[in-house]
Amino acid sequence: MAYIGLLSDTHSIFDNSLREFFKDVDEVWHAGDFGSIGVSDAIASFKPIRGVYGNCDGQGIRLIHPYIQNFELEGMRFLMMHIGGYPGRYDYRAQQLISAHCPDVFICGHSHILKVINDRKNNLICINPGAAGLEGFHQVRTALRFRVANGSLHDMEVGEWPKNLKISN
């Protein structure tokens, strides 16, 4: 069994509220727009990290984190990229990768909107953890944590924090 923390669109924020929410996870996955190499480094020094770069990430992040992650864990196939869309409205590149890799779970970020959707057409679960940072139109900062075991997801939980709180790193 693996216990996963998932976030996206941190835009240079990895604060104590996120550390507390992820304190018991085995790995942190980041679906792009880290915002700075410092956030990637902070997560990597906290927990093992698996991430992809986002459209706002510079060359430093792109040298560390790839465009996509395609991997298996606990009997499930995962595909992660930053700009992905959602069922019925996938980005063209995302749909091509979904068709090629046939993941059980497709993870993306970019929209700043938390969504967990069962995509019956592609036989997968589409997950966007929303935005954990301060930049963007979202009203609440969000992240997810869940367990992966024996070919399925379990115990998914949402973390929420107001955007107007003072951030303490």
GUZATOR-677831 format. One line per 2 residues: number of its first residue (from 1); for each residue x, y, z of N, C-alpha, C, O. Coordinates in steps of 0.02 Angstrom, whole numbers, padded with zeros to 5 digits, always signed. Layout:
<rs>
NUM) X,Y,Z,X,Y,Z,X,Y,Z,X,Y,Z  ...
</rs>
This chain:
<rs>
1) +00042,-00059,+00000,+00000,+00000,+00000,+00045,+00062,+00000,+00096,+00064,+00034  +00024,+00112,-00039,+00060,+00176,-00041,+00012,+00232,-00022,-00045,+00233,-00044
3) +00037,+00278,+00017,-00002,+00336,+00039,+00026,+00396,+00003,+00085,+00413,+00011  -00015,+00429,-00038,+00008,+00481,-00084,-00022,+00549,-00066,-00081,+00554,-00050
5) +00019,+00600,-00069,-00004,+00669,-00065,+00000,+00699,-00135,+00050,+00690,-00170  -00052,+00733,-00157,-00055,+00760,-00225,-00072,+00834,-00223,-00121,+00855,-00190
7) -00032,+00874,-00258,-00046,+00945,-00263,-00025,+00971,-00331,+00008,+00935,-00370  -00044,+01032,-00345,-00028,+01064,-00408,-00030,+01139,-00398,-00058,+01164,-00349
9) -00002,+01174,-00446,-00007,+01247,-00449,+00010,+01280,-00382,-00029,+01320,-00355  +00068,+01262,-00356,+00091,+01292,-00293,+00117,+01363,-00305,+00115,+01404,-00259
11) +00141,+01377,-00364,+00165,+01444,-00382,+00209,+01474,-00326,+00197,+01529,-00301  +00260,+01435,-00308,+00313,+01455,-00260,+00293,+01450,-00187,+00326,+01479,-00144
13) +00239,+01413,-00171,+00217,+01405,-00101,+00219,+01331,-00082,+00186,+01290,-00114  +00256,+01314,-00030,+00251,+01249,+00003,+00258,+01264,+00077,+00314,+01263,+00104
15) +00203,+01277,+00110,+00203,+01303,+00178,+00188,+01249,+00230,+00181,+01191,+00213  +00185,+01270,+00292,+00174,+01224,+00348,+00107,+01189,+00344,+00101,+01132,+00366
17) +00055,+01221,+00318,-00010,+01188,+00313,-00006,+01128,+00266,-00036,+01076,+00279  +00031,+01134,+00211,+00041,+01078,+00165,+00085,+01024,+00197,+00071,+00965,+00190
19) +00137,+01044,+00231,+00180,+00996,+00265,+00140,+00956,+00317,+00148,+00895,+00323  +00098,+00990,+00353,+00057,+00955,+00404,+00008,+00906,+00371,+00001,+00850,+00394
21) -00024,+00927,+00317,-00072,+00884,+00282,-00037,+00822,+00253,-00066,+00768,+00251  +00025,+00830,+00231,+00063,+00776,+00199,+00111,+00740,+00247,+00150,+00698,+00224
23) +00108,+00754,+00312,+00159,+00727,+00357,+00163,+00651,+00358,+00217,+00624,+00370  +00108,+00616,+00345,+00108,+00543,+00349,+00110,+00508,+00281,+00111,+00447,+00279
25) +00112,+00546,+00226,+00112,+00514,+00160,+00181,+00485,+00145,+00231,+00505,+00174  +00182,+00437,+00099,+00245,+00406,+00077,+00279,+00447,+00023,+00341,+00451,+00022
27) +00240,+00477,-00021,+00266,+00517,-00076,+00222,+00578,-00087,+00162,+00576,-00071  +00250,+00631,-00115,+00212,+00689,-00137,+00217,+00691,-00213,+00272,+00690,-00241
29) +00160,+00695,-00246,+00157,+00704,-00318,+00136,+00775,-00333,+00089,+00801,-00303  +00170,+00807,-00381,+00156,+00876,-00399,+00139,+00879,-00474,+00180,+00860,-00516
31) +00079,+00902,-00490,+00055,+00904,-00559,+00070,+00970,-00595,+00031,+00992,-00637  +00126,+01001,-00579,+00151,+01057,-00617,+00135,+01126,-00591,+00091,+01135,-00549
33) +00172,+01175,-00617,+00174,+01244,-00594,+00199,+01248,-00522,+00165,+01273,-00477  +00259,+01221,-00513,+00294,+01227,-00448,+00304,+01301,-00432,+00293,+01323,-00375
35) +00324,+01339,-00482,+00336,+01410,-00472,+00408,+01428,-00457,+00431,+01482,-00474  +00444,+01382,-00426,+00515,+01394,-00412,+00549,+01328,-00397,+00518,+01280,-00375
37) +00614,+01327,-00410,+00654,+01268,-00394,+00655,+01257,-00318,+00663,+01201,-00295  +00646,+01310,-00280,+00644,+01305,-00207,+00587,+01262,-00183,+00595,+01226,-00133
39) +00530,+01265,-00216,+00473,+01224,-00196,+00488,+01150,-00210,+00474,+01107,-00169  +00516,+01137,-00268,+00534,+01067,-00285,+00585,+01041,-00234,+00579,+00985,-00209
41) +00635,+01082,-00217,+00685,+01062,-00168,+00655,+01052,-00099,+00673,+01004,-00064  +00609,+01096,-00079,+00577,+01091,-00013,+00537,+01026,-00007,+00539,+00992,+00044
43) +00500,+01010,-00060,+00461,+00948,-00059,+00508,+00888,-00058,+00497,+00841,-00021  +00560,+00890,-00100,+00607,+00834,-00104,+00644,+00822,-00038,+00662,+00766,-00022
45) +00655,+00875,+00000,+00688,+00866,+00065,+00639,+00843,+00119,+00660,+00821,+00173  +00575,+00849,+00105,+00522,+00830,+00151,+00500,+00757,+00140,+00496,+00718,+00187
47) +00485,+00740,+00078,+00461,+00674,+00057,+00487,+00659,-00013,+00505,+00705,-00049  +00489,+00595,-00032,+00504,+00580,-00103,+00453,+00614,-00147,+00393,+00616,-00131
49) +00476,+00640,-00203,+00432,+00678,-00247,+00431,+00648,-00317,+00480,+00621,-00342  +00372,+00653,-00347,+00363,+00634,-00418,+00324,+00693,-00447,+00270,+00709,-00423
51) +00351,+00724,-00499,+00317,+00783,-00525,+00326,+00791,-00600,+00365,+00757,-00632  +00288,+00838,-00627,+00292,+00859,-00697,+00297,+00936,-00697,+00273,+00969,-00652
53) +00328,+00962,-00749,+00331,+01035,-00753,+00266,+01063,-00782,+00231,+01029,-00819  +00253,+01125,-00764,+00193,+01159,-00789,+00212,+01216,-00836,+00271,+01230,-00846
55) +00162,+01248,-00864,+00174,+01301,-00913,+00208,+01362,-00882,+00238,+01401,-00918  +00203,+01371,-00817,+00236,+01428,-00784,+00305,+01411,-00757,+00340,+01455,-00731
57) +00326,+01349,-00763,+00391,+01329,-00736,+00447,+01343,-00785,+00441,+01332,-00845  +00503,+01367,-00757,+00561,+01383,-00797,+00606,+01323,-00810,+00589,+01266,-00794
59) +00663,+01338,-00840,+00710,+01286,-00862,+00735,+01244,-00803,+00746,+01184,-00811  +00745,+01275,-00745,+00770,+01237,-00688,+00724,+01180,-00669,+00748,+01124,-00657
61) +00660,+01193,-00666,+00610,+01141,-00651,+00607,+01090,-00708,+00603,+01030,-00695  +00610,+01114,-00769,+00605,+01069,-00827,+00664,+01022,-00834,+00658,+00969,-00865
63) +00721,+01040,-00805,+00778,+00995,-00804,+00770,+00939,-00753,+00802,+00887,-00758  +00728,+00950,-00703,+00718,+00901,-00649,+00656,+00858,-00660,+00657,+00798,-00651
65) +00601,+00890,-00681,+00537,+00857,-00688,+00516,+00855,-00761,+00521,+00906,-00795  +00494,+00797,-00786,+00477,+00790,-00857,+00409,+00820,-00874,+00372,+00843,-00830
67) +00392,+00819,-00938,+00328,+00843,-00963,+00271,+00797,-00939,+00218,+00820,-00920  +00284,+00731,-00941,+00235,+00682,-00917,+00269,+00632,-00870,+00329,+00621,-00873
69) +00229,+00602,-00828,+00249,+00544,-00789,+00200,+00489,-00808,+00139,+00498,-00805  +00226,+00432,-00826,+00186,+00374,-00844,+00216,+00316,-00804,+00272,+00295,-00817
71) +00178,+00289,-00756,+00208,+00240,-00710,+00154,+00194,-00681,+00094,+00208,-00686  +00177,+00140,-00651,+00132,+00094,-00616,+00149,+00094,-00542,+00207,+00100,-00522
73) +00097,+00086,-00501,+00105,+00083,-00429,+00048,+00041,-00401,-00010,+00054,-00414  +00066,-00009,-00362,+00016,-00050,-00327,-00039,-00076,-00374,-00098,-00077,-00356
75) -00018,-00098,-00434,-00066,-00127,-00480,-00108,-00078,-00520,-00156,-00098,-00553  -00090,-00013,-00518,-00127,+00037,-00556,-00079,+00075,-00602,-00021,+00086,-00585
77) -00104,+00094,-00661,-00066,+00134,-00709,-00086,+00207,-00701,-00145,+00224,-00702  -00036,+00251,-00693,-00047,+00323,-00684,-00014,+00361,-00742,+00039,+00343,-00765
79) -00048,+00413,-00763,-00022,+00461,-00812,-00032,+00530,-00782,-00088,+00548,-00764  +00022,+00569,-00778,+00018,+00636,-00750,+00050,+00686,-00797,+00104,+00674,-00824
81) +00015,+00742,-00807,+00041,+00799,-00846,+00007,+00862,-00819,-00042,+00857,-00782  +00033,+00919,-00838,+00004,+00980,-00809,-00061,+01001,-00843,-00113,+01003,-00810
83) -00059,+01015,-00907,-00119,+01037,-00943,-00153,+00976,-00971,-00128,+00945,-01018  -00211,+00958,-00943,-00244,+00897,-00964,-00317,+00904,-00982,-00341,+00869,-01027
85) -00352,+00948,-00948,-00424,+00952,-00958,-00461,+00902,-00916,-00438,+00882,-00863  -00520,+00882,-00939,-00561,+00835,-00901,-00605,+00797,-00951,-00609,+00817,-01009
87) -00638,+00743,-00929,-00677,+00702,-00976,-00724,+00744,-01020,-00761,+00787,-00997  -00721,+00728,-01084,-00761,+00764,-01134,-00728,+00828,-01157,-00749,+00857,-01208
89) -00677,+00851,-01121,-00642,+00913,-01139,-00567,+00908,-01127,-00535,+00955,-01103  -00538,+00849,-01143,-00466,+00841,-01134,-00428,+00883,-01185,-00450,+00893,-01241
91) -00371,+00908,-01163,-00323,+00940,-01208,-00304,+00887,-01261,-00301,+00827,-01246  -00292,+00909,-01321,-00276,+00863,-01376,-00218,+00817,-01358,-00222,+00756,-01368
93) -00163,+00846,-01331,-00105,+00804,-01313,-00122,+00756,-01258,-00098,+00699,-01258  -00163,+00777,-01210,-00183,+00733,-01156,-00223,+00674,-01184,-00211,+00617,-01164
95) -00269,+00687,-01229,-00309,+00632,-01258,-00265,+00583,-01296,-00276,+00523,-01292  -00216,+00609,-01332,-00169,+00565,-01367,-00131,+00520,-01319,-00123,+00461,-01331
97) -00107,+00549,-01263,-00070,+00510,-01214,-00115,+00460,-01177,-00094,+00404,-01163  -00176,+00480,-01162,-00224,+00435,-01130,-00237,+00375,-01176,-00238,+00318,-01154
99) -00247,+00388,-01240,-00259,+00334,-01288,-00198,+00289,-01295,-00205,+00228,-01302  -00139,+00317,-01294,-00077,+00278,-01302,-00060,+00237,-01240,-00036,+00181,-01246
101) -00071,+00265,-01181,-00047,+00233,-01119,-00101,+00197,-01079,-00086,+00156,-01035  -00165,+00211,-01093,-00221,+00179,-01059,-00213,+00178,-00983,-00214,+00124,-00953
103) -00206,+00236,-00951,-00198,+00237,-00878,-00263,+00220,-00842,-00318,+00227,-00870  -00256,+00198,-00780,-00314,+00190,-00737,-00332,+00256,-00704,-00390,+00270,-00688
105) -00279,+00298,-00695,-00288,+00364,-00664,-00250,+00415,-00705,-00191,+00407,-00720  -00285,+00468,-00725,-00254,+00524,-00760,-00254,+00584,-00712,-00306,+00604,-00687
107) -00194,+00612,-00701,-00185,+00668,-00654,-00161,+00729,-00693,-00115,+00724,-00733  -00193,+00785,-00680,-00171,+00848,-00710,-00183,+00905,-00662,-00212,+00896,-00609
109) -00159,+00963,-00680,-00169,+01024,-00641,-00195,+01079,-00687,-00240,+01067,-00727  -00166,+01138,-00681,-00175,+01195,-00725,-00240,+01234,-00715,-00238,+01296,-00714
111) -00297,+01202,-00707,-00361,+01237,-00704,-00374,+01272,-00637,-00417,+01316,-00633  -00337,+01252,-00585,-00348,+01277,-00516,-00415,+01255,-00488,-00438,+01282,-00438
113) -00447,+01206,-00520,-00513,+01182,-00498,-00506,+01109,-00477,-00487,+01066,-00517  -00521,+01095,-00414,-00519,+01027,-00388,-00574,+00986,-00421,-00633,+01004,-00419
115) -00554,+00929,-00452,-00603,+00884,-00483,-00578,+00813,-00477,-00519,+00799,-00485  -00624,+00768,-00461,-00611,+00696,-00464,-00671,+00668,-00502,-00727,+00668,-00477
117) -00658,+00643,-00563,-00712,+00623,-00608,-00700,+00553,-00635,-00644,+00536,-00655  -00752,+00513,-00634,-00749,+00447,-00665,-00762,+00456,-00740,-00816,+00476,-00760
119) -00712,+00440,-00780,-00717,+00445,-00853,-00734,+00376,-00880,-00689,+00335,-00891  -00797,+00364,-00892,-00819,+00298,-00915,-00796,+00284,-00987,-00782,+00226,-01004
121) -00792,+00335,-01028,-00772,+00325,-01098,-00700,+00299,-01103,-00686,+00253,-01142  -00655,+00327,-01063,-00585,+00306,-01064,-00568,+00257,-01007,-00511,+00237,-01000
123) -00618,+00237,-00969,-00610,+00189,-00915,-00554,+00209,-00867,-00507,+00171,-00854  -00559,+00270,-00840,-00509,+00295,-00794,-00540,+00344,-00745,-00597,+00365,-00753
125) -00502,+00362,-00695,-00520,+00415,-00649,-00476,+00475,-00665,-00415,+00469,-00668  -00507,+00532,-00675,-00471,+00594,-00690,-00468,+00635,-00625,-00520,+00649,-00595
127) -00408,+00654,-00605,-00399,+00691,-00543,-00360,+00756,-00556,-00307,+00755,-00587  -00388,+00810,-00532,-00354,+00875,-00530,-00358,+00899,-00458,-00413,+00909,-00433
129) -00301,+00907,-00423,-00303,+00927,-00353,-00318,+01000,-00341,-00318,+01022,-00283  -00331,+01038,-00393,-00343,+01110,-00384,-00277,+01146,-00376,-00226,+01124,-00403
131) -00277,+01202,-00341,-00217,+01242,-00333,-00199,+01249,-00259,-00241,+01268,-00218  -00136,+01235,-00243,-00113,+01240,-00174,-00079,+01306,-00160,-00061,+01320,-00102
133) -00069,+01347,-00211,-00036,+01411,-00202,-00084,+01469,-00196,-00145,+01459,-00189  -00056,+01529,-00198,-00096,+01590,-00189,-00116,+01623,-00255,-00165,+01660,-00257
135) -00078,+01611,-00309,-00092,+01644,-00372,-00149,+01610,-00408,-00154,+01549,-00410  -00193,+01650,-00438,-00248,+01623,-00477,-00316,+01644,-00450,-00321,+01678,-00399
137) -00367,+01624,-00486,-00435,+01646,-00470,-00468,+01603,-00415,-00520,+01623,-00388  -00440,+01546,-00398,-00471,+01502,-00349,-00479,+01538,-00282,-00439,+01581,-00265
139) -00531,+01520,-00246,-00545,+01552,-00182,-00518,+01513,-00123,-00507,+01542,-00069  -00505,+01449,-00132,-00480,+01405,-00079,-00421,+01366,-00106,-00424,+01340,-00161
141) -00368,+01361,-00067,-00311,+01320,-00084,-00329,+01247,-00069,-00359,+01232,-00017  -00312,+01201,-00115,-00330,+01131,-00105,-00272,+01084,-00121,-00226,+01101,-00159
143) -00275,+01025,-00092,-00230,+00969,-00106,-00267,+00905,-00088,-00318,+00908,-00053  -00242,+00849,-00110,-00273,+00784,-00097,-00223,+00736,-00065,-00162,+00744,-00073
145) -00249,+00687,-00030,-00209,+00630,-00010,-00253,+00568,-00015,-00313,+00571,-00004  -00221,+00512,-00033,-00258,+00450,-00044,-00210,+00391,-00040,-00149,+00398,-00042
147) -00240,+00333,-00034,-00202,+00271,-00032,-00212,+00233,-00098,-00266,+00234,-00128  -00158,+00200,-00120,-00161,+00157,-00179,-00143,+00087,-00155,-00089,+00076,-00127
149) -00189,+00039,-00165,-00177,-00029,-00143,-00216,-00078,-00185,-00275,-00067,-00201  -00184,-00132,-00204,-00217,-00187,-00239,-00259,-00164,-00298,-00315,-00187,-00308
151) -00231,-00119,-00338,-00265,-00098,-00399,-00322,-00049,-00391,-00363,-00042,-00436  -00326,-00014,-00333,-00379,+00036,-00326,-00358,+00092,-00279,-00311,+00086,-00240
153) -00396,+00147,-00283,-00385,+00205,-00240,-00430,+00199,-00179,-00487,+00175,-00184  -00405,+00221,-00122,-00443,+00218,-00059,-00433,+00281,-00019,-00382,+00316,-00026
155) -00480,+00296,+00024,-00473,+00347,+00077,-00452,+00416,+00050,-00409,+00448,+00081  -00480,+00438,-00005,-00462,+00503,-00031,-00488,+00558,+00014,-00546,+00558,+00034
157) -00444,+00606,+00030,-00462,+00662,+00073,-00440,+00727,+00040,-00389,+00730,+00006  -00480,+00779,+00051,-00465,+00845,+00025,-00440,+00889,+00082,-00470,+00891,+00136
159) -00385,+00924,+00070,-00362,+00976,+00115,-00381,+01043,+00086,-00372,+01055,+00026  -00407,+01088,+00128,-00427,+01155,+00105,-00399,+01208,+00153,-00400,+01199,+00214
161) -00375,+01263,+00124,-00349,+01318,+00163,-00369,+01383,+00130,-00366,+01388,+00068  -00389,+01433,+00168,-00407,+01498,+00138,-00346,+01530,+00105,-00289,+01521,+00128
163) -00357,+01567,+00053,-00303,+01603,+00019,-00281,+01664,+00059,-00226,+01689,+00049  -00323,+01689,+00102,-00307,+01753,+00135,-00266,+01745,+00199,-00252,+01795,+00232
165) -00248,+01683,+00217,-00206,+01674,+00277,-00134,+01693,+00261,-00111,+01684,+00205  -00099,+01717,+00312,-00028,+01731,+00304,+00008,+01664,+00297,-00004,+01618,+00337
167) +00051,+01660,+00248,+00088,+01598,+00234,+00151,+01597,+00277,+00189,+01645,+00279  +00161,+01541,+00311,+00223,+01533,+00349,+00259,+01473,+00322,+00233,+01417,+00323
169) +00318,+01484,+00297,+00359,+01430,+00269,+00401,+01403,+00323,+00440,+01357,+00311
</rs>
